[in-house]
């Protein structure tokens, strides 16, 4: 199940069931997901400004923002900006680096 992202529908289900007081293990079983996935979702995507209440729309926004945020240790982002631009242009134009 590596690389699977929760859908907005799954997030809505988590919000609904948490509001009903259902525990994480039960929600995981109902969605056929590992318990750790539900735990991680609630830990990472519950906005503190919502007083600890899980909101599926806000969770989806937080997850999308995190997904599009570049990792600082990524080697590409450690290159000089002009080299990054060259690589981007070469990939977009289909120029190959192999002779």
FIFIFI-601034 format. One line per field, with one value per residue: residue in one letter; chain; x, y, z of N, C-alpha, C, CB in turn. Coordinates in Angstrom, 1 decimal, m for minus. Atoms other than C-alpha are relative to their C-alpha. Glycine has a CB too. Layout:
! residues N
type (A, ...) $
mol (A, ...) $
nc1 (X, ...) $
nc2 (Y, ...) $
nc3 (Z, ...) $
cac1 (X, ...) $
cac2 (Y, ...) $
cac3 (Z, ...) $
cc1 (X, ...) $
cc2 (Y, ...) $
cc3 (Z, ...) $
cbc1 (X, ...) $
cbc2 (Y, ...) $
cbc3 (Z, ...) $
***
This chain:
! residues 99
type (X, X, X, X, X, X, X, X, X, X, X, X, X, X, X, X, X, X, X, X, X, X, X, X, X, X, X, X, X, X, X, X, X, X, X, X, X, X, X, X, X, X, X, X, X, X, X, X, X, X, X, X, X, X, X, X, X, X, X, X, X, X, X, X, X, X, X, X, X, X, X, X, X, X, X, X, X, X, X, X, X, X, X, X, X, X, X, X, X, X, X, X, X, X, X, X, X, X, X) $
mol (A, A, A, A, A, A, A, A, A, A, A, A, A, A, A, A, A, A, A, A, A, A, A, A, A, A, A, A, A, A, A, A, A, A, A, A, A, A, A, A, A, A, A, A, A, A, A, A, A, A, A, A, A, A, A, A, A, A, A, A, A, A, A, A, A, A, A, A, A, A, A, A, A, A, A, A, A, A, A, A, A, A, A, A, A, A, A, A, A, A, A, A, A, A, A, A, A, A, A) $
nc1 (0.8, m0.9, 0.3, 1.5, 0.5, 1.4, 0.9, 0.8, 1.1, m0.5, m0.2, 1.4, 0.4, m0.7, 0.6, 1.4, m0.1, m0.6, 1.1, 0.9, m0.7, m0.5, m1.4, m0.8, m0.1, 1.3, 0.0, m0.9, 0.6, 1.1, m0.6, m1.0, m1.3, m0.8, 0.2, m1.0, 0.4, 1.0, m0.8, m0.8, 0.9, 0.5, m1.1, m0.6, 0.9, 0.9, m0.5, 0.2, 0.9, 1.4, 0.1, m0.2, 1.1, m0.5, 0.9, m0.5, m0.5, m1.3, m1.0, m0.3, m0.8, m1.4, m0.7, m0.3, m1.1, m1.2, m0.4, m0.6, m1.1, m1.3, m0.8, m1.2, m1.2, 0.0, m1.3, 0.3, 0.2, m1.3, m0.7, 0.2, 1.3, m0.2, m0.1, 1.3, 0.8, m0.5, 0.6, 1.4, 0.2, m0.4, 1.0, 1.3, m0.2, m0.3, m1.4, m0.6, m1.4, m0.8, m0.5) $
nc2 (m1.2, m1.1, m1.1, m0.3, m1.2, 0.1, m0.8, m0.9, 0.8, 0.7, m1.0, m0.3, 1.2, m0.1, m1.1, 0.4, 1.0, m0.5, m0.8, 0.9, 0.6, 1.3, 0.0, 0.1, 1.4, 0.3, m0.7, 0.6, 1.3, m0.3, m0.5, 1.0, m0.7, 0.2, m0.9, m1.1, m1.0, m0.9, m0.7, m1.0, m1.0, m0.8, m0.7, m1.0, m0.9, m0.7, m1.4, m0.4, m1.1, 0.6, 0.5, 1.4, 0.7, 0.3, m0.5, 0.7, m1.0, m0.6, 1.1, 0.1, m1.2, 0.2, 1.1, m0.4, m1.0, 0.8, 0.8, m0.9, m0.7, 0.8, 0.4, m0.8, 0.8, 0.5, m0.5, m1.0, m1.3, m0.5, m0.5, m1.4, m0.3, 0.0, 1.5, 0.5, m0.4, 0.8, 1.4, m0.1, m0.2, 1.2, 1.0, m0.4, 0.0, 1.4, 0.2, 1.1, m0.2, 1.1, m0.2) $
nc3 (0.0, 0.0, 0.9, 0.1, m0.7, m0.4, 0.8, m0.7, m0.5, m1.2, m1.1, m0.5, m0.9, m1.3, m0.7, m0.5, m1.0, m1.2, m0.6, m0.7, m1.1, 0.3, m0.2, 1.3, 0.4, 0.7, 1.2, 0.9, 0.4, 0.9, 1.2, 0.4, 0.0, m1.2, m1.1, 0.0, 0.9, m0.7, m1.1, 0.6, 0.6, m1.1, m0.6, 0.9, 0.7, m0.9, m0.1, m1.4, m0.1, m0.1, m1.4, 0.0, 0.7, 1.3, 1.1, 1.2, 1.0, m0.5, 0.1, 1.4, 0.4, m0.6, 0.7, 1.3, m0.2, m0.4, 1.2, 1.0, m0.6, 0.3, m1.2, 0.0, 0.2, 1.4, 0.6, 1.1, m0.5, m0.4, 1.2, 0.4, 0.7, 1.5, 0.4, m0.1, 1.2, 1.2, m0.1, 0.2, 1.4, 0.7, m0.2, 0.7, 1.4, 0.4, 0.3, m0.7, m0.5, 0.4, 1.4) $
cac1 (0.0, 3.0, 2.4, m1.4, m2.9, m6.2, m9.1, m11.3, m14.1, m12.0, m11.1, m14.8, m15.5, m12.8, m14.2, m17.8, m16.8, m14.5, m17.4, m19.4, m16.7, m15.5, m11.9, m9.1, m8.8, m12.5, m12.2, m9.2, m11.0, m14.0, m11.8, m9.6, m6.5, m3.7, m4.3, m1.1, m2.5, m5.5, m3.2, m0.8, m3.6, m5.1, m1.7, m0.4, m3.6, m5.5, m5.1, m4.4, m6.4, m9.5, m9.0, m8.0, m11.1, m10.3, m11.8, m11.6, m11.4, m8.6, m6.8, m7.0, m5.6, m2.7, m1.9, m1.9, 0.4, 2.8, 2.8, 3.8, 6.4, 10.0, 12.1, 15.1, 17.5, 16.6, 19.8, 18.0, 17.2, 20.8, 21.9, 22.4, 19.2, 20.6, 21.4, 17.9, 16.4, 18.6, 17.4, 13.8, 14.0, 15.8, 13.2, 10.3, 11.9, 12.8, 16.5, 18.4, 21.6, 22.7, 24.9) $
cac2 (0.0, 2.2, 5.6, 5.6, 8.9, 9.2, 10.5, 13.3, 10.8, 8.7, 11.9, 12.8, 9.3, 9.7, 13.1, 11.7, 8.7, 10.6, 13.0, 10.0, 9.0, 5.9, 4.9, 4.8, 1.0, 0.7, 3.4, 1.7, m1.7, m0.1, 1.6, m1.5, 0.6, 0.1, 1.6, 3.6, 5.3, 6.7, 7.6, 9.4, 11.2, 12.5, 13.5, 15.3, 16.8, 18.0, 21.8, 23.1, 26.2, 23.9, 23.1, 19.5, 18.7, 16.9, 18.6, 16.7, 19.8, 21.4, 18.0, 17.7, 21.2, 20.5, 17.2, 18.8, 21.7, 19.2, 17.1, 20.1, 21.4, 20.5, 18.6, 20.6, 17.6, 16.8, 17.0, 18.9, 21.8, 22.0, 22.8, 26.3, 27.9, 28.2, 24.4, 23.6, 25.7, 23.9, 20.5, 21.6, 22.9, 19.8, 17.6, 19.6, 19.8, 16.1, 16.7, 13.6, 13.5, 10.2, 10.2) $
cac3 (0.0, m0.3, m1.9, m1.4, m0.4, 1.4, m0.7, 0.3, 0.7, 3.2, 5.1, 5.3, 6.7, 9.3, 10.3, 10.6, 12.6, 14.9, 15.5, 16.6, 19.0, 17.2, 17.9, 15.3, 15.2, 14.2, 11.6, 10.1, 10.0, 8.3, 5.7, 5.3, 6.1, 8.6, 12.1, 11.6, 8.6, 10.6, 13.5, 11.2, 9.3, 12.6, 13.9, 10.8, 9.5, 12.5, 12.5, 16.0, 15.3, 15.1, 18.8, 18.1, 16.0, 12.8, 9.7, 6.4, 4.2, 6.3, 6.4, 2.6, 2.2, 4.7, 2.9, m0.5, 0.7, 2.2, m1.0, m3.1, m0.7, m1.9, 0.6, 1.7, 1.5, m2.1, m4.1, m7.0, m4.7, m3.6, m7.1, m8.4, m9.7, m13.3, m13.3, m12.0, m14.8, m17.4, m16.1, m16.1, m19.7, m20.9, m19.4, m20.9, m24.3, m24.4, m24.8, m23.9, m21.9, m23.3, m26.5) $
cc1 (0.9, m0.4, m1.5, m0.3, m1.5, m0.8, m0.8, m1.2, 0.4, 0.2, m1.3, m0.5, 0.7, m0.6, m1.4, 0.1, 0.7, m1.0, m1.0, 0.7, 0.6, 1.5, 0.7, 0.1, m1.3, m0.1, 0.9, m0.5, m1.1, 0.5, 1.0, 1.4, 0.7, m0.4, 0.9, m0.4, m1.0, 0.7, 0.8, m0.8, m0.5, 1.1, 0.5, m1.0, m1.1, 0.6, m0.2, m0.9, m1.5, m0.2, 0.0, m1.1, 0.4, m1.1, 0.5, 0.4, 1.3, 1.1, 0.4, 0.9, 1.4, 0.8, 0.5, 1.2, 1.3, 0.5, 0.8, 1.2, 1.3, 0.7, 1.4, 1.3, 0.1, 1.1, m0.3, m0.1, 1.3, 0.9, m0.2, m1.2, 0.1, 0.1, m1.4, m0.9, 0.4, m0.6, m1.5, m0.3, 0.4, m1.0, m1.3, 0.2, 0.3, 1.4, 0.6, 1.4, 0.9, 0.4, m0.3) $
cc2 (1.3, 1.1, 0.4, 1.2, m0.2, 0.9, 0.9, m0.7, m0.8, 1.0, 0.4, m1.1, 0.0, 1.1, m0.4, m1.0, 0.5, 0.9, m0.8, m0.7, m1.4, 0.1, m0.3, m1.4, m0.4, 0.7, m0.7, m1.3, 0.3, 0.5, m1.0, 0.6, m0.4, 1.0, 1.2, 1.1, 1.0, 0.8, 1.1, 1.1, 1.0, 0.9, 1.1, 1.0, 0.6, 1.4, 0.4, 1.2, m0.4, m0.6, m1.5, m0.8, m0.2, 0.5, m0.5, 1.0, 0.6, m1.1, m0.2, 1.1, m0.1, m1.1, 0.5, 1.0, m0.7, m0.7, 0.8, 0.8, m0.8, m0.4, 0.7, m0.9, m0.6, 0.6, 1.0, 1.4, 0.5, 0.5, 1.5, 0.2, m0.1, m1.5, m0.6, 0.4, m0.7, m1.4, 0.1, 0.2, m1.2, m1.1, 0.3, m0.1, m1.4, m0.2, m1.1, 0.3, m1.1, 0.2, m1.3) $
cc3 (0.0, m1.1, m0.1, 0.9, 0.3, m0.9, 0.9, 0.6, 1.3, 1.1, 0.6, 0.9, 1.3, 0.9, 0.6, 1.1, 1.3, 0.8, 0.8, 1.1, m0.2, 0.0, m1.3, m0.5, m0.8, m1.3, m1.0, m0.5, m1.0, m1.3, m0.6, m0.2, 1.3, 1.1, m0.1, m1.0, 0.6, 1.0, m0.6, m0.6, 1.1, 0.6, m0.9, m0.5, 0.8, 0.3, 1.5, 0.2, 0.0, 1.3, 0.1, m0.7, m1.4, m1.0, m1.3, m1.0, 0.4, m0.1, m1.4, m0.4, 0.6, m0.7, m1.3, 0.1, 0.3, m1.2, m1.0, 0.5, m0.3, 1.3, m0.1, m0.3, m1.4, m0.7, m1.1, 0.6, 0.6, m1.1, m0.2, m0.8, m1.5, m0.4, 0.2, m1.2, m1.3, 0.0, m0.3, m1.5, m0.8, 0.1, m0.7, m1.5, m0.6, m0.4, 0.8, 0.5, m0.4, m1.5, m0.7) $
cbc1 (m0.9, 1.5, 0.5, m0.8, 0.3, m0.2, m0.9, m0.5, m0.5, 1.4, 0.8, m1.0, 0.3, 1.5, m0.2, m0.8, 0.8, 1.3, m0.7, m0.5, m0.9, m0.5, 0.4, 1.4, 0.2, m1.2, 0.4, 1.3, m0.5, m0.9, 0.6, m0.5, m0.2, 1.5, 0.0, 1.4, m0.7, m1.1, 0.8, 0.9, m1.2, m0.7, 1.2, 0.6, m0.6, m0.3, m0.7, 1.4, 0.2, m0.2, m1.3, 0.1, m1.3, 0.2, m0.1, m1.1, m1.1, m0.1, m0.6, m1.3, m0.6, m0.2, m0.9, m1.2, m0.4, m0.3, m1.2, m1.0, m0.2, 0.9, 0.2, 0.2, 0.0, m1.4, 0.7, m1.4, m1.1, 0.7, m0.4, 1.3, m0.5, 1.2, 1.0, m0.7, 0.2, 1.5, 0.3, m0.7, 0.9, 1.4, m0.3, m0.3, 1.0, m0.9, 0.8, m0.1, 0.0, m0.9, 1.5) $
cbc2 (0.0, m0.5, m0.3, m1.2, 1.3, 0.4, m0.9, 1.2, m1.0, m0.7, 1.2, 0.2, m1.3, 0.3, 1.2, m0.6, m1.2, 0.9, 0.8, m1.1, m0.1, m0.4, m1.1, 0.5, m0.9, 0.4, 1.5, m0.3, m0.7, 1.1, 1.3, m0.7, 1.5, 0.0, m0.7, m0.6, m0.6, m0.9, m0.9, m0.7, m0.7, m0.8, m1.0, m0.8, m0.7, m0.8, 0.9, 0.4, 1.0, m1.0, 0.5, m0.4, 0.8, m1.5, 1.6, m0.9, 1.2, 0.5, m1.3, m0.1, 1.3, m0.3, m1.2, 0.7, 1.0, m0.9, m0.6, 0.9, 0.2, 0.8, m1.6, 0.7, m1.1, 0.3, m1.2, m0.4, 0.0, m1.1, m0.8, 0.6, 1.3, 0.8, m0.7, 0.6, 1.5, m0.1, m0.5, 1.2, 1.2, m0.5, m0.2, 1.4, 1.0, m0.4, 1.4, m1.3, 0.2, m1.3, 0.3) $
cbc3 (1.2, m0.3, m1.3, 0.5, m0.8, 1.5, m0.9, m0.9, m1.1, m0.4, m0.6, m1.2, m0.8, m0.3, m0.9, m1.2, m0.6, m0.4, m1.0, m1.0, 1.2, m1.5, 1.0, 0.3, 1.2, 0.9, 0.2, 0.8, 1.2, 0.7, 0.2, m1.3, m0.1, m0.2, 1.3, m0.3, m1.3, 0.6, 0.8, m1.1, m0.7, 1.0, 0.4, m1.1, m1.2, 1.3, m1.0, 0.6, m1.2, m1.1, 0.6, 1.4, 0.1, m0.1, 0.0, m0.6, m0.1, 1.4, 0.6, m0.8, 0.5, 1.5, m0.1, m0.7, 1.1, 1.2, m0.6, m0.6, 1.5, m0.9, 0.0, 1.3, 1.0, m0.7, m0.7, m0.6, 1.1, 0.8, m1.3, m0.7, 0.4, m0.4, 0.9, 1.3, m0.2, 0.0, 1.4, 0.7, m0.5, 0.5, 1.5, 0.4, m0.4, m1.2, 0.2, m0.8, 1.5, 0.1, 0.0) $
***
